[in-house]
Amino acid sequence: MLSKEQIEFYNENGYLMVENVLTPDQLARLREISYDFIDKSRAVTTSDDVFDLDEGHSAQTPKLTRIKLPHKQHPYYWEIAKNSRITEVLRQLLGPDVLLQTSKLNTKAPGGGAAVEWHQDWAFYPHTNDDILACGVMLEDVDLVNGPLQVIPGSHKGPVLSHNNKDGVFCGAIDPEDPDFHSKQAVTLTGKAGSMTVHHARTLHGSAPNRSDRARLLLFYECLAADAWPLAGASSYMHRLSAKDFLADLEARTIIGKPSLVPRMEAVPVVLPLPPAPDAGSIFKTQKTGGAKTAFAA
Ligand SMILES: O=C(O)CCC(=O)C(=O)O
């Protein structure tokens, strides 16, 4: 359970650290499954539906930026979202009806694992209201050198910064020179394996490359109140589903409570993530092929 102070801190700052959110057994099981996937990626030579490969990936030295949609790759990732302390945190921060928007396991390989340039998740998927957040579960200790998440406190109450490049294409990252980006205010979120960061969908965040010899495994569950509905440009896969598949998809993403077909409209700032970058297969591909400027030069 989060304390009243923790909930207030999250509402005020747009982020939170929750220690020991996993039991030792849950952590051990998640690590075992995750490292099994990394091992399987040795057989893969190009990014696919499961693995997003980092530069320098090989059978000898697997280097992934990400395992995609882990909750679809192994039932235990879904089980943890539905039945753990994380579930209670979601209930407290988002209410009784909560859906999974997406999941990803960002694996930041040792010795270089790619930076994630500063951005707001909201720029990728604006919704009818912003009761949306990302939980980042640490499967390894995260310290100052293995690419910790950094956030700008309070930025979830500010504007949506431009995430488009000089040609107007959505590149999934802000310009580090944007006058509304106050990099000096950045807070670095380090912690022990089994702890969890939470950040609001509008919170500005990013992370440097992994300059250590240890992997940085952050398992993200991006979750929303059931009455937050995506706006055009986000989740358009729904329009291609049959009625049966649509209902099954909603059901399969429900963490607690029930889905809702009645969007709650709030006066939230919205910019659509369009036109898309040449490869929008992941944030890494969007930022790279969209020509995002880096804030993390060596
Ligand atoms: O892995 C990270 O450090 C940040 C990931 C992130 O912000 C994202 O994938 O949207």
Ligand as a Chemical Component Dictionary entry (heavy atoms), coordinates in Angstrom:
data_LIG
# 
_chem_comp.id                   LIG 
_chem_comp.type                 NON-POLYMER 
_chem_comp.pdbx_formal_charge   0 
_chem_comp.three_letter_code    LIG 
# 
loop_
_chem_comp_atom.comp_id 
_chem_comp_atom.atom_id 
_chem_comp_atom.alt_atom_id 
_chem_comp_atom.type_symbol 
_chem_comp_atom.charge 
_chem_comp_atom.model_Cartn_x 
_chem_comp_atom.model_Cartn_y 
_chem_comp_atom.model_Cartn_z 
_chem_comp_atom.pdbx_ordinal 
LIG O1 O1 O 0 14.227 2.584 -20.682 1  
LIG C1 C1 C 0 14.261 3.772 -20.368 2  
LIG O2 O2 O 0 15.193 4.252 -19.728 3  
LIG C2 C2 C 0 13.129 4.707 -20.677 4  
LIG C3 C3 C 0 12.126 4.073 -21.559 5  
LIG C4 C4 C 0 11.078 4.974 -22.034 6  
LIG O3 O3 O 0 10.936 6.097 -21.623 7  
LIG C5 C5 C 0 10.176 4.478 -23.066 8  
LIG O4 O4 O 0 10.392 3.375 -23.576 9  
LIG O5 O5 O 0 9.203  5.208 -23.378 10 
# 
loop_
_chem_comp_bond.comp_id 
_chem_comp_bond.atom_id_1 
_chem_comp_bond.atom_id_2 
_chem_comp_bond.value_order 
_chem_comp_bond.pdbx_ordinal 
LIG O1 C1 DOUB 1 
LIG C1 O2 SING 2 
LIG C1 C2 SING 3 
LIG C2 C3 SING 4 
LIG C3 C4 SING 5 
LIG C4 O3 DOUB 6 
LIG C4 C5 SING 7 
LIG C5 O4 DOUB 8 
LIG C5 O5 SING 9 
# 
